[in-house]
Amino acid sequence: MPRYGLIGYPLTHSFSQRYFTEKFAREGIADSRYDLFELPAIDGLTDVLQTPDLRGLNVTIPHKQAVLPYLDRLDASARKVGAVNVIRLEQDGSRTGYNSDYYGFKTSLSNWFYELGISLLSYNGQALVLGTGGASKAITAALTDLKIAYRLVSRHKSPETITYDELPTFIHNYRLIINCSPVGTYPHTDEAPDLPYGQITDWHLFYDLVYNPAETLFMKLGHERGCATHNGLRMLELQAEKAWEIWQS
């Protein structure tokens, strides 16, 4: 029986297992299953890779970069991003890393802009990317290819980032604000990134990679200031379908 799965920690309320289980039933994909492999440390991957009939894995927080030494090669998508969220197990036993987050975000952002009547070709706004983990790497790669300038925001100052404390000085210059951190994810639904929300207007656009809950506090605070918001569900669906395409190719 072909098996697929997800590695990460923690894996409570996994989107991927539900999505693929329903996909297998809906599309009549027989004798396939999708499992969760909760790994507090990446060295547990060695045992997971011994799973009989394992064909592919998704990778989530906190292992999207830590997994790199366990792979034999990287697809161009993973090399571009510098992080992996899809592993394909080849017939010869080797392992190839891919990044489908890049595709999911780029496609969903383009579709959202189209729905809002915003042309990416003429868009000259800038973006703030909240968080500097593996997820943010896919987002910044997509923004670069879409020719959208961005700044990274972190709790810790570095030459590449600004801090949340500095945002009151900068936020009026950045229209698109993307939350790439897990802040606000269930069950911590009463949390939101530390922004000066009093400076947010209906000119701003809030994109949250979080999908559970469907409307995060970050999005709710944006709505209250009149700005358009978008959650991470469509990005997840798109990256999941891209992962399936990779595993079947």
C-alpha positions in Angstrom: 0.0 0.0 0.0 1.5 3.4 -1.0 2.0 5.5 2.0 2.5 9.2 2.4 2.8 11.4 5.5 3.7 14.6 7.3 6.7 15.2 9.6 6.8 18.1 12.1 6.1 19.1 15.7 3.5 19.5 17.0 1.0 18.0 14.5 -2.3 18.6 16.3 -5.2 19.4 14.0 -3.2 18.5 10.9 -4.6 20.0 7.6 -2.6 17.6 5.5 -3.9 14.3 6.9 -7.5 15.4 6.6 -7.0 16.8 3.1 -5.3 13.8 1.6 -7.6 11.3 3.3 -10.6 13.1 1.8 -8.8 13.4 -1.6 -8.2 9.6 -1.7 -11.9 8.9 -0.9 -13.2 11.6 -3.3 -11.0 10.6 -6.3 -11.1 6.8 -5.7 -7.4 6.5 -5.0 -7.4 3.0 -3.6 -5.0 1.4 -1.2 -3.2 4.7 -0.2 -2.9 6.2 3.2 -1.5 9.4 4.8 0.0 9.3 8.3 1.3 11.8 10.8 4.9 11.3 12.0 5.3 13.7 14.9 9.0 14.4 15.3 10.2 16.6 18.2 13.7 16.3 16.7 14.7 15.8 13.1 17.0 12.8 13.8 13.7 10.8 14.2 13.4 11.0 10.4 15.8 8.1 10.0 13.3 5.7 11.5 10.4 7.3 9.5 12.2 6.7 6.3 12.1 2.9 7.0 8.3 2.9 6.8 7.3 0.2 4.3 6.0 1.5 0.9 6.6 5.1 1.9 6.4 7.2 -1.3 6.5 10.8 -0.1 6.5 13.2 2.9 5.3 16.7 3.6 7.5 18.7 6.0 6.3 21.4 8.3 7.5 23.4 11.3 10.2 23.2 12.6 11.9 20.9 10.1 11.8 22.7 6.7 15.5 23.6 6.9 16.7 20.9 9.4 15.7 18.2 6.9 18.2 19.3 4.2 21.1 17.1 5.4 18.8 14.0 5.1 18.2 14.5 1.4 20.3 13.4 -1.6 19.3 16.2 -3.9 17.2 19.4 -4.2 14.8 20.3 -6.9 15.1 23.8 -8.3 12.2 24.9 -6.2 13.9 23.9 -3.0 17.2 25.5 -4.1 15.4 28.7 -4.9 13.7 28.9 -1.5 16.4 27.3 0.7 13.8 25.1 2.5 11.9 21.9 1.8 8.3 21.0 2.5 8.0 18.0 0.1 10.2 14.9 -0.1 9.9 12.3 -2.8 11.3 8.9 -2.2 12.8 7.7 -5.5 12.7 4.1 -6.7 16.5 3.8 -6.1 16.0 4.7 -2.4 17.3 8.2 -2.7 15.4 11.3 -1.5 14.7 14.5 -3.4 13.5 17.7 -1.7 11.0 20.2 -3.2 9.2 23.3 -2.1 5.6 23.6 -3.0 4.9 26.4 -0.5 6.4 28.8 -3.1 3.9 27.7 -5.7 1.0 27.8 -3.2 1.7 31.3 -2.0 2.6 32.8 -5.4 -0.5 31.4 -7.0 -2.9 32.3 -4.2 -1.5 35.9 -3.9 -1.8 36.4 -7.6 -5.4 35.2 -7.5 -6.3 37.4 -4.5 -4.8 40.4 -6.2 -6.9 39.6 -9.3 -10.1 39.4 -7.1 -9.2 42.8 -5.6 -8.7 44.3 -9.0 -5.0 44.9 -8.3 -2.6 44.4 -11.2 0.6 42.7 -10.2 2.2 44.1 -13.3 1.7 47.7 -12.1 1.7 47.0 -8.3 4.4 49.2 -6.8 3.7 48.6 -3.1 6.0 47.0 -0.7 5.5 44.1 1.7 6.3 43.4 5.3 7.1 39.7 6.0 6.5 38.8 9.7 8.8 36.0 10.8 12.1 34.6 9.5 11.5 30.8 9.6 11.3 28.2 6.8 7.9 29.4 5.8 9.1 33.0 5.2 11.7 31.8 2.8 9.1 30.5 0.3 7.2 33.8 0.7 10.2 36.0 0.1 11.3 33.9 -2.9 7.8 34.4 -4.4 7.8 38.1 -3.7 11.1 38.5 -5.4 9.9 36.7 -8.5 6.7 38.9 -8.4 9.0 42.0 -8.1 7.4 43.1 -4.8 10.0 44.7 -2.5 9.9 43.5 1.1 11.3 43.8 4.6 11.6 41.0 7.1 10.3 41.6 10.6 11.7 39.7 13.6 11.8 39.9 17.3 15.5 40.1 17.1 17.4 42.9 15.3 19.8 41.9 12.5 21.3 43.4 9.4 18.5 41.7 7.3 15.5 42.5 9.6 13.7 45.2 11.4 12.0 44.6 14.8 8.4 44.9 15.8 9.4 47.9 18.0 10.4 49.7 14.8 7.2 49.2 12.9 5.4 52.4 14.0 8.1 54.3 12.0 7.8 52.1 8.9 4.3 50.5 8.6 2.7 53.4 6.6 5.2 52.6 3.7 4.2 48.9 3.4 0.8 48.0 2.0 1.0 44.2 2.0 1.6 42.6 5.4 2.2 38.9 5.5 2.2 36.9 8.7 4.6 33.9 8.3 4.8 33.2 12.0 2.6 30.7 13.9 1.2 33.5 16.1 -2.6 33.2 16.3 -2.8 29.5 15.4 -5.3 27.4 17.3 -5.4 27.1 20.3 -3.7 30.4 20.8 -6.5 32.3 19.0 -6.2 35.3 21.3 -2.8 36.2 20.0 -1.7 38.4 17.1 1.5 39.8 15.7 2.7 42.9 17.6 1.8 45.5 15.1 0.7 49.2 15.6 -2.9 48.4 14.5 -4.0 51.9 15.2 -1.9 52.9 12.1 -3.6 50.3 9.8 -6.0 51.7 7.2 -8.2 50.4 4.4 -5.1 50.8 2.1 -3.4 47.9 3.8 -3.7 44.2 2.8 -3.3 41.5 5.4 -2.3 37.9 4.3 -2.0 35.3 7.1 -0.4 32.0 6.4 -2.4 30.6 9.4 -5.6 28.8 8.4 -6.9 27.6 11.7 -8.9 29.6 12.8 -10.3 30.7 9.4 -10.2 34.3 10.7 -7.3 34.9 13.0 -7.1 37.8 15.4 -4.5 39.4 13.0 -7.2 39.3 10.3 -10.0 40.5 12.6 -7.9 43.5 13.7 -7.3 44.3 10.0 -11.0 44.0 9.2 -11.8 46.4 12.0 -9.5 49.0 10.3 -11.1 48.4 6.9 -8.3 46.4 5.1 -8.8 43.4 2.9 -7.6 40.1 4.5 -6.8 36.6 3.3 -6.0 33.4 5.3 -3.6 30.5 4.4 -6.2 27.9 3.5 -6.0 28.3 -0.3 -2.2 28.4 -0.2 -2.3 25.0 1.7 -4.7 23.5 -0.8 -2.5 24.6 -3.7 0.7 23.4 -2.2 -0.9 20.0 -1.3 -2.0 19.5 -4.9 1.5 20.4 -6.1 2.9 17.9 -3.6 0.7 15.1 -5.0 1.8 16.0 -8.5 5.4 15.7 -7.4 4.9 12.3 -5.8 3.1 11.0 -8.9 5.6 12.3 -11.4 
